[in-house]
């Protein structure tokens, strides 16, 4: 199941032309409508497709649309939310953030587009009139959400649908109807780029389905039509730059492999492809630009899926997921219900110019279970089935999928340092993956040099569960939840990680339980393979705090079909900093004899033989009440008892192997063998040691004699030899020898953070870039959490209980634009409820210029927002006088 990147294809990646500039793009935008996804030239083919190939979808859409109210209004879901004092109040949580769309029965956007599709396909004027009424409802919805100061929706697709419906109906709308819809929509889209409250601000490095991604389509809907040309051009310019930056970054990440932005499959195989495909569609429809001449990420998309998916007839959609990053581990089912649709789009765009790629994509599509082997009539993008004129589902490959998708035992995705290996392509084969050198952090964990092994069940698994519980931050993303290395240091601060916006505060003090504290700091050691083995590794020294780590190197060797040799070179700063090798299993591992362990999961098993350190101390942690043990307690997942009452892959046990005594240097040599559950004995192993190398010798069940050796010190490297029946199959260095990364100079551990009970807080962001800390001054602390402006903004907090205090610090605007300062009170909670404290700011100045004409009082959830223009690179001296006071009546 491999897409071979031919020399010609690799060259094509390097020689693609640069994308058109905005001026070139804008100069080619057609003056008429429709121009988004559809044109007057493609309308006949659209109508023909809708009434033939897509007729069942059209009929379903007609039934649904005919049942809609003729006079729609904004209707609340009474069990979900209500209005109190002019504010939207949710009665229950429907997701890990609140959004206005959860509170109403519909926003109108999707219904407006479905009515427009029916009108253009059938000519029935009633659908035209109905579409207009739902466009009015969409305007009412966005204006209401703006008044409530709450994000309208996490995804932008219902508003995108409304903009597309407007574009498709444009020619028959009156000037008043055009202004009545587009004027408010343009203002709303501009407002949501920096509203002063929570929004989905994802950009080029994410799925691009939030507020920034809507700018291109709002601008295209209005460009040059005389309704609000200045605002339309501004949005169009920003949106085009955003999308070209996204496409360039995605091509860089893919590098001809098809990996799309993230190895977290829920995103990569779910929402992320839409932004690429939608941009390619509107480039062609609006400006006649063929984006496939500039970007190839989606051409190779099937290759990434073919390696990331584990075949399983028991899984709902036919495949299982390794579970990297922010994945849901309950079933580890691969979310591939959209894959047929995504690959159909790849063929639509690239099938004509790349017939071999189309052939490969069809082979992957044939592996998808029949119940999802179709283009879905998605309500999020209802136009899609009707515009894919470049895809014919009746065209099939002459050869079976197994013949088209040539076999191989390993693939490497360098931008994430990700190696995937497999013994075959059936559900009974062995599959494994290791991440050793991710350069991108989107939806990633502190899990460098971690690995996952599957053999008829997850034998070494990624543990924890995504959700709104404290588990989500304290356990799930941290190294202790992964199959990596721990170096424990007392009172090490827990590294930051995004936390759901509506989640309760985490009570008590938490710490980093031996894990990594930096992402994108692992140096990949490379990748080598033969028909019999594959090897990779990473120098993760820079991922750990320099106060505790001088060396953290892992080399990972796969010997086909079922064997894994793992060598870790670990050196701590101090001898008493305990070093541990982690292996997470679904069920409790059993020690068969001294130095030999076995665990079972599903219909498979895993043998574990730790050869080094000799006489290693072994501890099994887990079982009921200790499944997610760290920080001295079990961090349960939501509905914990119910979740563990049924089969799941969230993890239950971990084996920790550690040196028997205290020493700065430790070497771990571990051999793993995946097997069917019926196998009771592991292959014999022999430890090899000389003056310079550690290694192992063993014979596989297939009779291959293997020796794998590793340099104990000095250059990272080693050697592998595999022989069979007296013939040498492999005899080569493991990887190119390289030195260990020199750790950063030792630093003193930061002082413990003060209690938040007396904090006055200022949130700072800038519209054109990032806010950086120049000088902390007398601030209690400064943070740049991922959840705040995607890590581009920062929170500064000053201590000052009761009496008036003075606070000062210096910030730097990395980009120019508008500086936004939000003055807030402290976030203090008791029993899950926020305590009422206010902060009275008597003075506030930036670079000596006063911003307050009179004292102001603010609460945590009732802030005051101040804005002022700044130049790129500007130094910002912040000075404030304030006092914090319990109580007070909020406005």
KAMOGI-V816589 format. One record per residue. RES is the residue in one small letter. NEAR is the number of other ideal C-beta (glycine too) atoms within 10 Angstrom. D_FIRST is the distance of its C-alpha to the first C-alpha in whole Angstrom. Layout:
# KAMOGI-V816589
res:RES near:NEAR d_first:D_FIRST
res:RES near:NEAR d_first:D_FIRST
This chain:
# KAMOGI-V816589
res:x near:24 d_first:0
res:x near:17 d_first:4
res:x near:28 d_first:7
res:x near:11 d_first:10
res:x near:16 d_first:13
res:x near:11 d_first:15
res:x near:7 d_first:19
res:x near:8 d_first:20
res:x near:17 d_first:18
res:x near:12 d_first:19
res:x near:11 d_first:22
res:x near:17 d_first:22
res:x near:19 d_first:22
res:x near:7 d_first:25
res:x near:7 d_first:27
res:x near:14 d_first:27
res:x near:7 d_first:30
res:x near:8 d_first:32
res:x near:20 d_first:32
res:x near:18 d_first:36
res:x near:12 d_first:38
res:x near:16 d_first:40
res:x near:9 d_first:43
res:x near:11 d_first:41
res:x near:18 d_first:39
res:x near:18 d_first:42
res:x near:10 d_first:44
res:x near:13 d_first:41
res:x near:17 d_first:41
res:x near:16 d_first:43
res:x near:8 d_first:46
res:x near:9 d_first:45
res:x near:21 d_first:44
res:x near:25 d_first:41
res:x near:21 d_first:39
res:x near:23 d_first:36
res:x near:22 d_first:33
res:x near:24 d_first:36
res:x near:17 d_first:38
res:x near:12 d_first:41
res:x near:9 d_first:39
res:x near:16 d_first:36
res:x near:14 d_first:38
res:x near:9 d_first:39
res:x near:13 d_first:35
res:x near:22 d_first:35
res:x near:15 d_first:37
res:x near:14 d_first:36
res:x near:20 d_first:33
res:x near:21 d_first:34
res:x near:13 d_first:37
res:x near:9 d_first:34
res:x near:19 d_first:30
res:x near:22 d_first:31
res:x near:12 d_first:34
res:x near:11 d_first:33
res:x near:20 d_first:32
res:x near:21 d_first:35
res:x near:10 d_first:37
res:x near:11 d_first:36
res:x near:24 d_first:37
res:x near:17 d_first:40
res:x near:8 d_first:41
res:x near:15 d_first:40
res:x near:18 d_first:42
res:x near:11 d_first:45
res:x near:7 d_first:45
res:x near:15 d_first:46
res:x near:14 d_first:49
res:x near:8 d_first:51
res:x near:7 d_first:52
res:x near:19 d_first:50
res:x near:13 d_first:51
res:x near:16 d_first:50
res:x near:12 d_first:49
res:x near:13 d_first:49
res:x near:13 d_first:47
res:x near:9 d_first:50
res:x near:8 d_first:48
res:x near:16 d_first:46
res:x near:20 d_first:48
res:x near:14 d_first:52
res:x near:12 d_first:54
res:x near:8 d_first:56
res:x near:5 d_first:59
res:x near:7 d_first:57
res:x near:11 d_first:54
res:x near:21 d_first:50
res:x near:12 d_first:50
res:x near:15 d_first:47
res:x near:11 d_first:48
res:x near:8 d_first:45
res:x near:14 d_first:41
res:x near:15 d_first:38
res:x near:12 d_first:36
res:x near:16 d_first:36
res:x near:19 d_first:38
res:x near:21 d_first:41
res:x near:20 d_first:41
res:x near:21 d_first:43
res:x near:21 d_first:41
res:x near:19 d_first:41
res:x near:25 d_first:45
res:x near:22 d_first:45
res:x near:14 d_first:44
res:x near:20 d_first:42
res:x near:25 d_first:43
res:x near:29 d_first:43
res:x near:29 d_first:40
res:x near:24 d_first:38
res:x near:28 d_first:40
res:x near:31 d_first:42
res:x near:31 d_first:39
res:x near:26 d_first:38
res:x near:26 d_first:42
res:x near:29 d_first:41
res:x near:28 d_first:38
res:x near:23 d_first:40
res:x near:21 d_first:43
res:x near:21 d_first:42
res:x near:22 d_first:40
res:x near:15 d_first:43
res:x near:10 d_first:46
res:x near:14 d_first:48
res:x near:10 d_first:50
res:x near:14 d_first:50
res:x near:23 d_first:46
res:x near:17 d_first:47
res:x near:12 d_first:50
res:x near:25 d_first:48
res:x near:27 d_first:45
res:x near:21 d_first:48
res:x near:18 d_first:49
res:x near:26 d_first:46
res:x near:28 d_first:46
res:x near:16 d_first:49
res:x near:22 d_first:48
res:x near:30 d_first:45
res:x near:18 d_first:48
res:x near:17 d_first:50
res:x near:24 d_first:47
res:x near:25 d_first:46
res:x near:15 d_first:50
res:x near:18 d_first:50
res:x near:23 d_first:47
res:x near:18 d_first:49
res:x near:11 d_first:52
res:x near:17 d_first:51
res:x near:13 d_first:49
res:x near:23 d_first:46
res:x near:23 d_first:42
res:x near:26 d_first:42
res:x near:21 d_first:38
res:x near:20 d_first:35
res:x near:19 d_first:33
res:x near:27 d_first:35
res:x near:23 d_first:33
res:x near:23 d_first:37
res:x near:27 d_first:39
res:x near:26 d_first:36
res:x near:27 d_first:36
res:x near:31 d_first:40
res:x near:29 d_first:40
res:x near:27 d_first:38
res:x near:32 d_first:40
res:x near:29 d_first:43
res:x near:25 d_first:42
res:x near:25 d_first:41
res:x near:25 d_first:45
res:x near:19 d_first:47
res:x near:10 d_first:49
res:x near:12 d_first:50
res:x near:19 d_first:51
res:x near:9 d_first:55
res:x near:10 d_first:55
res:x near:8 d_first:56
res:x near:16 d_first:53
res:x near:18 d_first:51
res:x near:15 d_first:53
res:x near:16 d_first:53
res:x near:25 d_first:49
res:x near:25 d_first:48
res:x near:15 d_first:51
res:x near:16 d_first:50
res:x near:25 d_first:46
res:x near:23 d_first:46
res:x near:16 d_first:49
res:x near:22 d_first:46
res:x near:26 d_first:43
res:x near:19 d_first:45
res:x near:14 d_first:47
res:x near:24 d_first:43
res:x near:16 d_first:42
res:x near:19 d_first:45
res:x near:18 d_first:47
res:x near:15 d_first:48
res:x near:13 d_first:46
res:x near:17 d_first:43
res:x near:21 d_first:40
res:x near:23 d_first:36
res:x near:20 d_first:36
res:x near:20 d_first:33
res:x near:17 d_first:32
res:x near:19 d_first:30
res:x near:17 d_first:28
res:x near:22 d_first:27
res:x near:25 d_first:26
res:x near:29 d_first:29
res:x near:22 d_first:30
res:x near:20 d_first:34
res:x near:25 d_first:37
res:x near:25 d_first:37
res:x near:27 d_first:34
res:x near:25 d_first:36
res:x near:26 d_first:39
res:x near:29 d_first:37
res:x near:27 d_first:37
res:x near:27 d_first:41
res:x near:24 d_first:42
res:x near:25 d_first:40
res:x near:30 d_first:42
res:x near:27 d_first:45
res:x near:19 d_first:45
res:x near:14 d_first:48
res:x near:16 d_first:50
res:x near:10 d_first:53
res:x near:17 d_first:52
res:x near:18 d_first:52
res:x near:12 d_first:50
res:x near:8 d_first:51
res:x near:18 d_first:49
res:x near:24 d_first:46
res:x near:16 d_first:46
res:x near:16 d_first:45
res:x near:25 d_first:43
res:x near:25 d_first:41
res:x near:17 d_first:41
res:x near:17 d_first:40
res:x near:23 d_first:37
res:x near:23 d_first:36
res:x near:15 d_first:36
res:x near:19 d_first:34
res:x near:25 d_first:31
res:x near:23 d_first:31
res:x near:15 d_first:31
res:x near:26 d_first:28
res:x near:24 d_first:26
res:x near:16 d_first:27
res:x near:16 d_first:26
res:x near:23 d_first:23
res:x near:19 d_first:22
res:x near:13 d_first:23
res:x near:23 d_first:21
res:x near:24 d_first:18
res:x near:17 d_first:18
res:x near:20 d_first:16
res:x near:23 d_first:13
res:x near:26 d_first:14
res:x near:27 d_first:15
res:x near:25 d_first:18
res:x near:26 d_first:21
res:x near:24 d_first:20
res:x near:28 d_first:18
res:x near:22 d_first:20
res:x near:26 d_first:17
res:x near:20 d_first:21
res:x near:21 d_first:21
res:x near:24 d_first:18
res:x near:25 d_first:17
res:x near:17 d_first:21
res:x near:17 d_first:24
res:x near:23 d_first:23
res:x near:25 d_first:21
res:x near:24 d_first:24
res:x near:25 d_first:26
res:x near:27 d_first:24
res:x near:21 d_first:24
res:x near:25 d_first:28
res:x near:23 d_first:29
res:x near:23 d_first:27
res:x near:21 d_first:29
res:x near:23 d_first:32
res:x near:25 d_first:32
res:x near:17 d_first:32
res:x near:21 d_first:34
res:x near:25 d_first:37
res:x near:19 d_first:37
res:x near:11 d_first:35
res:x near:19 d_first:33
res:x near:11 d_first:29
res:x near:23 d_first:28
res:x near:18 d_first:24
res:x near:12 d_first:27
res:x near:18 d_first:27
res:x near:23 d_first:24
res:x near:25 d_first:20
res:x near:27 d_first:18
res:x near:28 d_first:17
res:x near:27 d_first:16
res:x near:26 d_first:13
res:x near:30 d_first:13
res:x near:26 d_first:10
res:x near:26 d_first:8
res:x near:23 d_first:10
res:x near:27 d_first:9
res:x near:22 d_first:6
res:x near:27 d_first:7
res:x near:24 d_first:10
res:x near:25 d_first:10
res:x near:22 d_first:11
res:x near:19 d_first:11
res:x near:21 d_first:15
res:x near:8 d_first:17
res:x near:10 d_first:20
res:x near:19 d_first:19
res:x near:15 d_first:21
res:x near:20 d_first:18
res:x near:23 d_first:15
res:x near:25 d_first:14
res:x near:23 d_first:15
res:x near:28 d_first:16
res:x near:28 d_first:16
res:x near:25 d_first:20
res:x near:26 d_first:20
res:x near:24 d_first:23
res:x near:19 d_first:25
res:x near:24 d_first:23
res:x near:16 d_first:25
res:x near:21 d_first:24
res:x near:15 d_first:26
res:x near:16 d_first:23
res:x near:25 d_first:20
res:x near:18 d_first:19
res:x near:26 d_first:16
res:x near:18 d_first:19
res:x near:25 d_first:16
res:x near:18 d_first:19
res:x near:18 d_first:19
res:x near:26 d_first:16
res:x near:20 d_first:16
res:x near:23 d_first:19
res:x near:24 d_first:18
res:x near:25 d_first:15
res:x near:24 d_first:18
res:x near:25 d_first:20
res:x near:28 d_first:18
res:x near:25 d_first:18
res:x near:21 d_first:22
res:x near:27 d_first:22
res:x near:21 d_first:20
res:x near:20 d_first:19
res:x near:11 d_first:22
res:x near:13 d_first:22
res:x near:20 d_first:18
res:x near:11 d_first:18
res:x near:13 d_first:14
res:x near:24 d_first:13
res:x near:24 d_first:15
res:x near:17 d_first:13
res:x near:27 d_first:9
res:x near:32 d_first:11
res:x near:20 d_first:12
res:x near:22 d_first:9
res:x near:24 d_first:8
res:x near:24 d_first:12
res:x near:16 d_first:12
res:x near:20 d_first:10
res:x near:20 d_first:13
res:x near:15 d_first:16
res:x near:7 d_first:19
res:x near:10 d_first:21
res:x near:16 d_first:20
res:x near:14 d_first:18
res:x near:16 d_first:21
res:x near:21 d_first:22
res:x near:16 d_first:25
res:x near:19 d_first:28
res:x near:15 d_first:28
res:x near:15 d_first:32
res:x near:16 d_first:31
res:x near:21 d_first:30
res:x near:21 d_first:32
res:x near:23 d_first:32
res:x near:23 d_first:28
res:x near:24 d_first:27
res:x near:26 d_first:30
res:x near:21 d_first:30
res:x near:22 d_first:26
res:x near:13 d_first:28
res:x near:15 d_first:25
res:x near:21 d_first:22
res:x near:13 d_first:23
res:x near:15 d_first:21
res:x near:5 d_first:23
res:x near:11 d_first:20
res:x near:10 d_first:18
res:x near:16 d_first:15
res:x near:7 d_first:17
res:x near:11 d_first:14
res:x near:10 d_first:12
res:x near:17 d_first:8
res:x near:14 d_first:7
res:x near:11 d_first:9
res:x near:19 d_first:8
res:x near:23 d_first:4
res:x near:11 d_first:6
res:x near:12 d_first:6
res:x near:16 d_first:7
res:x near:21 d_first:9
res:x near:22 d_first:10
res:x near:24 d_first:10
res:x near:19 d_first:14
res:x near:24 d_first:15
res:x near:17 d_first:19
res:x near:18 d_first:21
res:x near:22 d_first:20
res:x near:26 d_first:20
res:x near:25 d_first:17
res:x near:28 d_first:15
res:x near:23 d_first:12
res:x near:28 d_first:11
res:x near:26 d_first:10
res:x near:17 d_first:11
res:x near:15 d_first:9
res:x near:18 d_first:7
res:x near:10 d_first:10
res:x near:18 d_first:13
res:x near:12 d_first:15
res:x near:17 d_first:13
res:x near:24 d_first:14
res:x near:23 d_first:13
res:x near:25 d_first:15
res:x near:25 d_first:15
res:x near:27 d_first:19
res:x near:29 d_first:20
res:x near:28 d_first:23
res:x near:26 d_first:24
res:x near:26 d_first:24
res:x near:15 d_first:26
res:x near:18 d_first:26
res:x near:15 d_first:27
res:x near:21 d_first:27
res:x near:21 d_first:26
res:x near:21 d_first:26
res:x near:27 d_first:28
res:x near:23 d_first:30
res:x near:26 d_first:27
res:x near:32 d_first:26
res:x near:29 d_first:25
res:x near:26 d_first:24
res:x near:24 d_first:21
res:x near:25 d_first:19
res:x near:27 d_first:18
res:x near:28 d_first:17
res:x near:26 d_first:18
res:x near:20 d_first:19
res:x near:24 d_first:20
res:x near:27 d_first:21
res:x near:29 d_first:22
res:x near:26 d_first:23
res:x near:27 d_first:23
res:x near:28 d_first:24
res:x near:26 d_first:27
res:x near:27 d_first:30
res:x near:26 d_first:29
res:x near:21 d_first:30
res:x near:17 d_first:33
res:x near:17 d_first:37
res:x near:22 d_first:38
res:x near:21 d_first:39
res:x near:24 d_first:36
res:x near:24 d_first:34
res:x near:20 d_first:36
res:x near:26 d_first:37
res:x near:27 d_first:35
res:x near:26 d_first:31
res:x near:27 d_first:30
res:x near:27 d_first:32
res:x near:28 d_first:31
res:x near:28 d_first:33
res:x near:31 d_first:30
res:x near:31 d_first:27
res:x near:24 d_first:26
res:x near:30 d_first:28
res:x near:28 d_first:32
res:x near:24 d_first:35
res:x near:27 d_first:38
res:x near:19 d_first:41
res:x near:22 d_first:44
res:x near:9 d_first:47
res:x near:10 d_first:47
res:x near:21 d_first:44
res:x near:15 d_first:43
res:x near:20 d_first:40
res:x near:18 d_first:38
res:x near:15 d_first:38
res:x near:19 d_first:35
res:x near:17 d_first:35
res:x near:20 d_first:37
res:x near:17 d_first:37
res:x near:13 d_first:40
res:x near:14 d_first:42
res:x near:16 d_first:41
res:x near:15 d_first:44
res:x near:13 d_first:45
res:x near:17 d_first:44
res:x near:11 d_first:48
res:x near:9 d_first:49
res:x near:11 d_first:48
res:x near:19 d_first:44
res:x near:17 d_first:43
res:x near:25 d_first:40
res:x near:20 d_first:39
res:x near:24 d_first:38
res:x near:28 d_first:35
res:x near:29 d_first:34
res:x near:21 d_first:36
res:x near:17 d_first:34
res:x near:20 d_first:31
res:x near:13 d_first:29
res:x near:20 d_first:31
res:x near:28 d_first:29
res:x near:20 d_first:28
res:x near:24 d_first:25
res:x near:25 d_first:25
res:x near:17 d_first:22
res:x near:20 d_first:19
res:x near:20 d_first:19
res:x near:19 d_first:16
res:x near:16 d_first:16
res:x near:13 d_first:15
res:x near:19 d_first:17
res:x near:26 d_first:17
res:x near:25 d_first:16
res:x near:26 d_first:19
res:x near:29 d_first:20
res:x near:32 d_first:23
res:x near:28 d_first:26
res:x near:26 d_first:30
res:x near:31 d_first:31
res:x near:23 d_first:34
res:x near:19 d_first:35
res:x near:27 d_first:33
res:x near:31 d_first:36
res:x near:22 d_first:40
res:x near:16 d_first:42
res:x near:19 d_first:44
res:x near:23 d_first:42
res:x near:25 d_first:40
res:x near:20 d_first:40
res:x near:23 d_first:37
res:x near:29 d_first:33
res:x near:26 d_first:31
res:x near:27 d_first:28
res:x near:26 d_first:25
res:x near:24 d_first:22
res:x near:25 d_first:21
res:x near:29 d_first:18
res:x near:24 d_first:19
res:x near:22 d_first:16
res:x near:19 d_first:16
res:x near:25 d_first:18
res:x near:25 d_first:21
res:x near:21 d_first:21
res:x near:28 d_first:24
res:x near:23 d_first:26
res:x near:28 d_first:29
res:x near:25 d_first:31
res:x near:23 d_first:34
res:x near:26 d_first:36
res:x near:21 d_first:39
res:x near:24 d_first:42
res:x near:17 d_first:45
res:x near:12 d_first:47
res:x near:12 d_first:47
res:x near:11 d_first:47
res:x near:21 d_first:44
res:x near:17 d_first:42
res:x near:27 d_first:38
res:x near:23 d_first:36
res:x near:26 d_first:32
res:x near:22 d_first:31
res:x near:26 d_first:28
res:x near:26 d_first:28
res:x near:26 d_first:28
res:x near:24 d_first:28
res:x near:16 d_first:31
res:x near:14 d_first:33
res:x near:21 d_first:33
res:x near:11 d_first:35
res:x near:13 d_first:37
res:x near:15 d_first:37
res:x near:7 d_first:39
res:x near:7 d_first:40
res:x near:16 d_first:37
res:x near:16 d_first:34
res:x near:22 d_first:33
res:x near:21 d_first:30
res:x near:23 d_first:29
res:x near:19 d_first:27
res:x near:23 d_first:25
res:x near:18 d_first:24
res:x near:13 d_first:23
res:x near:23 d_first:22
res:x near:23 d_first:25
res:x near:26 d_first:25
res:x near:24 d_first:27
res:x near:24 d_first:29
res:x near:21 d_first:31
res:x near:22 d_first:33
res:x near:22 d_first:34
res:x near:23 d_first:36
res:x near:19 d_first:38
res:x near:13 d_first:40
res:x near:12 d_first:42
res:x near:19 d_first:40
res:x near:13 d_first:41
res:x near:17 d_first:39
res:x near:10 d_first:39
res:x near:18 d_first:37
res:x near:17 d_first:37
res:x near:22 d_first:36
res:x near:12 d_first:37
res:x near:9 d_first:39
res:x near:11 d_first:41
res:x near:15 d_first:39
res:x near:25 d_first:35
res:x near:27 d_first:35
res:x near:18 d_first:38
res:x near:24 d_first:39
res:x near:18 d_first:42
res:x near:9 d_first:44
res:x near:15 d_first:43
res:x near:17 d_first:40
res:x near:23 d_first:39
res:x near:18 d_first:38
res:x near:24 d_first:36
res:x near:12 d_first:37
res:x near:12 d_first:38
res:x near:18 d_first:37
res:x near:8 d_first:39
res:x near:9 d_first:37
res:x near:16 d_first:34
res:x near:15 d_first:34
res:x near:9 d_first:36
res:x near:8 d_first:32
res:x near:11 d_first:29
res:x near:16 d_first:27
res:x near:25 d_first:25
res:x near:25 d_first:28
res:x near:23 d_first:29
res:x near:21 d_first:32
res:x near:20 d_first:33
res:x near:26 d_first:32
res:x near:24 d_first:33
res:x near:18 d_first:35
res:x near:22 d_first:36
res:x near:18 d_first:39
res:x near:22 d_first:41
res:x near:10 d_first:44
res:x near:9 d_first:46
res:x near:12 d_first:47
res:x near:13 d_first:46
res:x near:15 d_first:44
res:x near:15 d_first:41
res:x near:23 d_first:39
res:x near:20 d_first:36
res:x near:23 d_first:33
res:x near:26 d_first:31
res:x near:19 d_first:29
res:x near:23 d_first:27
res:x near:23 d_first:25
res:x near:26 d_first:23
res:x near:25 d_first:21
res:x near:22 d_first:22
res:x near:12 d_first:23
res:x near:14 d_first:26
res:x near:8 d_first:28
res:x near:15 d_first:27
res:x near:10 d_first:31
res:x near:12 d_first:31
res:x near:21 d_first:29
res:x near:16 d_first:29
res:x near:9 d_first:32
res:x near:21 d_first:32
res:x near:11 d_first:34
res:x near:15 d_first:35
res:x near:16 d_first:36
res:x near:16 d_first:38
res:x near:9 d_first:40
res:x near:5 d_first:42
res:x near:11 d_first:39
res:x near:16 d_first:36
res:x near:21 d_first:35
res:x near:24 d_first:32
res:x near:24 d_first:31
res:x near:15 d_first:31
res:x near:20 d_first:29
res:x near:15 d_first:28
res:x near:18 d_first:24
res:x near:13 d_first:25
res:x near:10 d_first:23
res:x near:9 d_first:26
res:x near:20 d_first:25
res:x near:16 d_first:27
res:x near:24 d_first:26
res:x near:18 d_first:29
res:x near:26 d_first:28
res:x near:23 d_first:30
res:x near:28 d_first:31
res:x near:20 d_first:34
res:x near:19 d_first:36
res:x near:13 d_first:38
res:x near:10 d_first:38
res:x near:11 d_first:35
res:x near:26 d_first:32
res:x near:18 d_first:30
res:x near:23 d_first:30
res:x near:16 d_first:28
res:x near:24 d_first:26
res:x near:17 d_first:27
res:x near:22 d_first:25
res:x near:16 d_first:26
res:x near:16 d_first:26
res:x near:8 d_first:29
res:x near:6 d_first:31
res:x near:7 d_first:28
res:x near:10 d_first:27
res:x near:16 d_first:23
res:x near:20 d_first:23
res:x near:12 d_first:27
res:x near:13 d_first:26
res:x near:13 d_first:27
res:x near:26 d_first:25
res:x near:20 d_first:25
res:x near:11 d_first:28
res:x near:13 d_first:31
res:x near:15 d_first:32
res:x near:9 d_first:35
res:x near:18 d_first:35
res:x near:20 d_first:36
res:x near:10 d_first:39
res:x near:19 d_first:40
res:x near:14 d_first:42
res:x near:6 d_first:46
res:x near:12 d_first:47
res:x near:9 d_first:48
res:x near:6 d_first:50
res:x near:14 d_first:49
res:x near:10 d_first:49
res:x near:7 d_first:52
res:x near:9 d_first:51
res:x near:13 d_first:51
res:x near:12 d_first:55
res:x near:12 d_first:55
res:x near:18 d_first:54
res:x near:13 d_first:57
res:x near:22 d_first:59
res:x near:27 d_first:56
res:x near:29 d_first:57
res:x near:22 d_first:54
res:x near:26 d_first:53
res:x near:20 d_first:49
res:x near:25 d_first:49
res:x near:24 d_first:46
res:x near:27 d_first:46
res:x near:18 d_first:45
res:x near:14 d_first:44
res:x near:16 d_first:42
res:x near:17 d_first:42
res:x near:28 d_first:45
res:x near:17 d_first:46
res:x near:17 d_first:48
res:x near:15 d_first:51
res:x near:14 d_first:53
res:x near:13 d_first:53
res:x near:18 d_first:57
res:x near:12 d_first:58
res:x near:21 d_first:55
res:x near:19 d_first:54
res:x near:16 d_first:51
res:x near:18 d_first:48
res:x near:14 d_first:45
res:x near:18 d_first:42
res:x near:15 d_first:40
res:x near:14 d_first:36
res:x near:15 d_first:38
res:x near:19 d_first:41
res:x near:21 d_first:40
res:x near:21 d_first:36
res:x near:15 d_first:38
res:x near:19 d_first:40
res:x near:20 d_first:43
res:x near:21 d_first:45
res:x near:20 d_first:48
res:x near:26 d_first:51
res:x near:23 d_first:53
res:x near:25 d_first:57
res:x near:19 d_first:59
res:x near:21 d_first:62
res:x near:16 d_first:64
res:x near:10 d_first:67
res:x near:7 d_first:69
res:x near:11 d_first:68
res:x near:17 d_first:65
res:x near:13 d_first:64
res:x near:22 d_first:61
res:x near:17 d_first:59
res:x near:22 d_first:56
res:x near:17 d_first:55
res:x near:26 d_first:51
res:x near:17 d_first:50
res:x near:25 d_first:48
res:x near:15 d_first:45
res:x near:16 d_first:45
res:x near:16 d_first:48
res:x near:16 d_first:49
res:x near:14 d_first:50
res:x near:21 d_first:51
res:x near:19 d_first:50
res:x near:23 d_first:52
res:x near:18 d_first:52
res:x near:23 d_first:55
res:x near:22 d_first:54
res:x near:27 d_first:56
res:x near:24 d_first:54
res:x near:16 d_first:52
res:x near:19 d_first:53
res:x near:15 d_first:52
res:x near:9 d_first:54
res:x near:7 d_first:53
res:x near:8 d_first:50
res:x near:9 d_first:52
res:x near:16 d_first:53
res:x near:15 d_first:57
res:x near:16 d_first:59
res:x near:22 d_first:60
res:x near:22 d_first:61
res:x near:28 d_first:61
res:x near:18 d_first:64
res:x near:20 d_first:63
res:x near:13 d_first:66
res:x near:14 d_first:65
res:x near:22 d_first:62
res:x near:15 d_first:62
res:x near:20 d_first:59
res:x near:13 d_first:61
res:x near:7 d_first:64
res:x near:9 d_first:64
res:x near:10 d_first:65
res:x near:18 d_first:62
res:x near:16 d_first:64
res:x near:6 d_first:68
res:x near:5 d_first:68
res:x near:13 d_first:67
res:x near:18 d_first:64
res:x near:17 d_first:63
res:x near:24 d_first:59
res:x near:20 d_first:57
res:x near:21 d_first:53
res:x near:11 d_first:52
res:x near:13 d_first:55
res:x near:20 d_first:55
res:x near:18 d_first:56
res:x near:15 d_first:54
res:x near:16 d_first:56
res:x near:13 d_first:54
res:x near:13 d_first:56
res:x near:11 d_first:54
res:x near:24 d_first:53
res:x near:10 d_first:52
res:x near:13 d_first:49
res:x near:11 d_first:50
res:x near:17 d_first:53
res:x near:12 d_first:54
res:x near:20 d_first:55
res:x near:16 d_first:58
res:x near:23 d_first:58
res:x near:17 d_first:61
res:x near:25 d_first:62
res:x near:20 d_first:65
res:x near:25 d_first:64
res:x near:18 d_first:64
res:x near:23 d_first:62
res:x near:16 d_first:64
res:x near:14 d_first:63
res:x near:8 d_first:64
res:x near:16 d_first:65
res:x near:8 d_first:64
res:x near:12 d_first:61
res:x near:7 d_first:61
